[in-house]
Amino acid sequence: MIEAISLCKRYGVFTAVDDLSFQVEPGQVLGFLGPNGAGKSTTMKMLTGFLTPTSGTARIQGHDILDDSLAARRCLGYLPEGAPCYGEMSVSEFLRFVARARGLDGAAVSGAVGAAMERLNLGGVVHQPIETLSKGFKRRVGLAQALLHDPDVLILDEPTDGLDPNQKHEVRRLIQDMSGDKIIVISTHILEEVEAVCNRVMIIAGGRLLADDTPAALVARSRYHNAVTVVLDNPESAASVLSELPQVSRAEIRDGALTVFPAGEGLFGAVTGAVEANGWSVRELRLENGRFDEVFRTITQGETRGEAA
């Protein structure tokens, strides 16, 4: 597993990561979220041995990142922010170089490079210099190098940054396929990505852990959870009627859509009954699952406002 133990990183008087502790076990895909400057990339760099903690430590598969750094790094694949590569090398040359640096030799190098290129659909740019690739292809080369040695732990900083929708879908499917027996930590700003591939979410701000739960449990914190949204011609009139229902706590109209919030059980049935009774012509009627972006703002807003003050 990954064990972070009171990790702290300071730069002078600025604390980037503040006493962060957590564990991640095989089969977990952890979405690591936070606003810009929250400490996500700094935490990942400490886990991978790229940065030395000011205090605290971490263990990767039992290997301490301070006392047994090389063994810890052998267990993991890392995609850094920006996917830095040697631009003058071709894709094939770079991946073969990384494979040899990872301790592979002979036929194992060709096998690992071929498998990684196939997984990331890099066959069309094998001999192309990396500096000439698009941002999306550079990202895929960065992912390929992280997977070369089939590590037990993957730490991916913005893995789909710069990819088009089809490429994002491919990478998300790849992550899901690998998630059964690996530990995967993903830092991302794309909330839909977290809901698509992660089974655990940690939210940090100001270097401190604010939430640690499943995506479904976090979405259930949304004030929109189990609310009902109706799109119809006269939302003001409908809001007046629906607000009188005992199952409704309040009504809100935004961008022409009427949303009513639950005061108890049975809200959806009560709303559909009112629609039928009043003969309203409804273009859309939906039960809200909850809104991840609203939960994210609620959790981080107080922390970021405090920092600004």
C-alpha positions in Angstrom: 0.0 0.0 0.0 0.9 3.7 0.0 1.2 5.1 3.5 1.7 8.8 4.0 2.7 9.7 7.6 2.4 13.3 8.7 3.9 14.6 5.5 4.9 18.2 5.6 6.6 20.5 3.1 7.6 24.1 3.9 9.2 26.7 1.7 10.4 29.3 4.2 7.3 30.6 6.0 5.0 29.0 3.4 3.5 25.6 4.2 2.6 23.7 1.0 1.6 20.4 2.6 0.6 20.4 6.3 0.7 17.2 8.3 -0.9 15.0 5.7 -1.6 11.3 6.5 -3.5 8.7 4.5 -3.3 5.1 3.2 -4.1 3.8 -0.3 -4.6 0.0 -0.9 -4.6 -2.2 -4.0 -7.7 -1.9 -6.0 -8.3 1.7 -5.1 -8.3 4.5 -7.7 -7.8 7.6 -5.6 -8.8 11.0 -7.0 -6.7 13.7 -5.4 -8.5 17.0 -5.7 -8.0 20.5 -4.6 -7.9 24.1 -5.9 -4.7 25.5 -7.5 -2.0 25.7 -5.0 -3.6 23.2 -2.6 -0.5 21.0 -2.4 -1.5 18.1 -4.7 1.6 18.1 -7.0 3.9 18.7 -4.0 2.4 15.7 -2.2 2.8 13.5 -5.3 6.4 14.7 -5.7 7.2 13.7 -2.1 5.5 10.3 -2.6 7.7 9.6 -5.7 11.0 10.8 -4.1 11.2 13.8 -6.3 11.0 16.2 -3.3 12.2 15.5 0.3 9.6 16.2 3.0 10.4 18.9 5.5 9.0 16.4 8.1 7.1 13.1 8.1 7.6 10.3 5.6 5.8 7.9 3.3 6.1 4.2 2.5 5.5 2.7 -1.0 4.8 -1.1 -0.7 6.6 -1.0 2.7 9.7 0.9 1.4 10.4 4.2 3.2 10.8 7.1 0.7 13.6 8.5 2.8 15.5 5.4 4.1 14.9 3.1 1.1 14.2 5.5 -1.7 15.4 3.4 -4.7 13.3 0.4 -3.7 10.3 2.6 -3.2 10.7 4.2 -6.7 11.1 0.8 -8.3 7.5 0.0 -7.3 5.9 2.9 -8.9 5.2 4.6 -12.2 5.0 8.4 -12.2 3.5 10.8 -14.7 4.6 14.3 -13.6 2.7 17.5 -14.2 3.3 18.6 -17.8 4.6 15.2 -18.8 8.3 16.3 -19.3 10.2 14.2 -21.9 13.5 14.5 -23.8 12.1 16.4 -26.8 15.0 15.6 -29.2 14.4 11.9 -28.8 11.9 10.0 -30.9 9.1 8.2 -29.1 10.8 4.8 -29.6 14.2 6.1 -28.4 12.7 7.7 -25.3 10.7 4.7 -24.2 13.7 2.4 -24.8 15.8 4.7 -22.7 13.3 4.7 -19.9 13.0 0.9 -20.1 16.7 0.5 -19.7 16.8 3.0 -16.8 14.1 0.8 -15.2 16.4 -2.2 -15.3 15.0 -3.9 -18.4 17.4 -5.3 -21.0 17.4 -7.4 -24.2 14.1 -8.7 -25.5 12.4 -7.3 -22.3 13.0 -3.8 -23.5 11.3 -4.3 -26.9 8.4 -6.2 -25.4 7.7 -3.5 -22.8 8.0 -0.7 -25.3 5.8 -2.4 -27.8 3.1 -3.2 -25.2 3.2 0.4 -23.9 2.9 1.9 -27.3 0.0 -0.4 -28.2 -1.8 0.5 -25.0 -1.5 4.3 -25.7 -2.0 4.0 -29.5 1.4 5.5 -30.3 2.1 3.4 -33.4 1.7 6.3 -35.7 4.4 8.5 -34.1 7.0 5.8 -33.2 9.9 7.6 -35.0 8.7 11.2 -34.6 10.7 13.5 -32.3 8.8 14.2 -29.1 9.3 18.0 -29.4 7.2 17.9 -32.6 4.2 16.1 -31.1 1.0 17.7 -30.0 0.3 18.2 -26.3 -2.1 15.2 -26.3 0.5 12.9 -27.8 3.2 14.1 -25.4 0.8 13.3 -22.6 0.3 9.8 -24.0 4.1 9.3 -24.3 4.4 10.3 -20.6 1.7 7.8 -19.7 3.5 5.1 -21.7 6.8 5.6 -19.8 5.0 5.4 -16.5 3.5 1.9 -17.5 6.7 0.4 -19.0 7.8 -1.7 -16.1 4.2 -2.7 -15.0 4.4 -1.1 -11.6 2.2 -1.9 -8.6 1.7 1.8 -8.0 0.8 4.5 -10.5 0.9 8.2 -9.5 -0.6 10.3 -12.3 -0.7 14.1 -12.3 -3.4 15.3 -14.7 -3.2 12.2 -16.9 -5.8 13.4 -19.5 -4.6 17.0 -19.7 -4.5 18.0 -23.4 -6.3 14.9 -24.7 -9.3 15.1 -26.9 -12.6 13.5 -25.8 -11.9 10.2 -27.5 -8.4 10.0 -26.1 -9.7 10.8 -22.6 -12.1 8.0 -22.9 -9.3 5.6 -23.9 -7.1 6.6 -21.0 -10.0 6.4 -18.5 -10.8 2.9 -19.8 -7.1 2.0 -19.5 -7.1 3.2 -15.8 -10.2 1.1 -15.1 -8.7 -2.0 -16.7 -5.5 -1.6 -14.6 -7.3 -0.8 -11.3 -8.0 -4.3 -10.1 -4.6 -5.1 -8.6 -2.8 -1.8 -8.7 -2.8 1.3 -6.6 -3.6 4.4 -8.7 -3.5 8.0 -7.5 -4.8 10.6 -9.9 -4.6 14.3 -9.5 -7.1 16.1 -11.7 -9.2 19.2 -12.1 -11.8 17.4 -14.2 -14.5 16.4 -11.7 -16.3 14.2 -14.3 -13.1 12.2 -14.5 -13.2 11.5 -10.8 -16.7 10.2 -11.0 -15.9 8.1 -14.1 -12.8 6.2 -12.8 -12.2 6.8 -9.1 -13.6 4.8 -6.2 -12.2 7.1 -3.6 -11.7 10.9 -3.4 -9.5 13.0 -1.2 -9.9 16.8 -1.2 -7.2 19.1 0.1 -6.8 22.8 0.4 -4.0 24.8 2.0 -2.0 21.6 2.2 -4.6 20.1 4.6 -6.9 17.1 4.1 -10.6 18.3 4.1 -12.5 15.3 2.9 -11.9 11.6 2.2 -14.8 9.5 0.9 -16.3 7.7 -2.1 -17.5 9.8 -5.0 -21.1 8.8 -4.4 -20.9 9.7 -0.7 -19.4 13.1 -1.5 -22.1 13.8 -4.2 -24.8 12.9 -1.6 -23.6 15.9 0.4 -24.8 18.2 -2.3 -27.8 20.3 -1.5 -29.2 19.2 -4.9 -29.1 15.5 -3.8 -32.7 14.1 -4.3 -33.9 17.5 -5.5 -36.2 17.6 -8.6 -35.7 19.8 -11.6 -38.6 20.7 -13.9 -38.3 22.6 -17.3 -41.6 24.1 -18.4 -43.1 27.3 -19.9 -44.1 29.1 -16.7 -41.6 28.1 -13.9 -42.7 31.0 -11.7 -46.3 29.8 -11.5 -45.2 26.2 -11.0 -42.9 27.3 -8.2 -45.7 28.9 -6.4 -47.8 25.7 -6.6 -44.9 23.3 -5.7 -43.8 25.4 -2.8 -47.1 24.5 -1.1 -46.3 20.8 -1.1 -45.2 19.4 2.3 -42.4 17.5 0.6 -40.8 20.7 -0.7 -38.5 22.8 1.5 -37.9 25.6 -1.1 -37.9 26.3 -4.8 -35.2 27.9 -7.0 -35.4 29.1 -10.6 -32.2 29.3 -12.5 -31.7 29.6 -16.3 -35.4 28.9 -16.8 -35.3 25.6 -14.9 -37.3 25.1 -11.7 -35.6 23.1 -8.9 -37.4 22.1 -5.7 -35.6 20.8 -2.7 -36.8 18.0 -0.4 -38.3 18.5 3.0 -38.7 14.7 3.4 -39.4 11.5 1.5 -41.5 11.2 -1.6 -40.6 14.5 -3.4 -40.4 13.0 -6.9 -43.8 11.4 -6.7 -45.3 14.6 -5.2 -43.9 16.7 -8.1 -45.1 14.3 -10.8 -48.5 14.2 -9.2 -48.7 18.0 -9.3 -47.6 18.1 -12.9 -50.4 15.7 -13.8 -53.0 17.5 -11.7 -52.2 20.9 -13.2 -51.8 19.7 -16.8 -48.4 21.3 -17.2 -46.6 20.8 -20.4 -43.2 19.7 -19.2 -40.1 19.5 -21.4 -37.9 17.9 -18.8 -38.3 16.3 -15.4 -35.4 14.8 -13.5 -34.4 13.6 -10.1 -31.0 15.2 -9.2 -28.2 12.9 -8.0 -26.2 15.8 -6.7 -23.6 18.1 -8.1 -19.9 17.3 -7.5 -18.7 20.8 -8.4 -21.0 22.3 -5.7 -19.7 19.9 -3.1 -16.1 20.7 -4.1 -16.7 24.5 -3.7 -18.5 24.0 -0.4 -15.6 21.9 1.0 -12.8 24.1 -0.2 -14.4 27.6 -0.2 -13.9 28.3 3.5 -10.3 27.2 3.3 -9.4 29.2 0.3 -11.2 32.3 1.6 -9.2 32.0 4.8 -6.0 31.9 2.8 -7.0 35.0 0.8 -7.8 36.9 4.1 
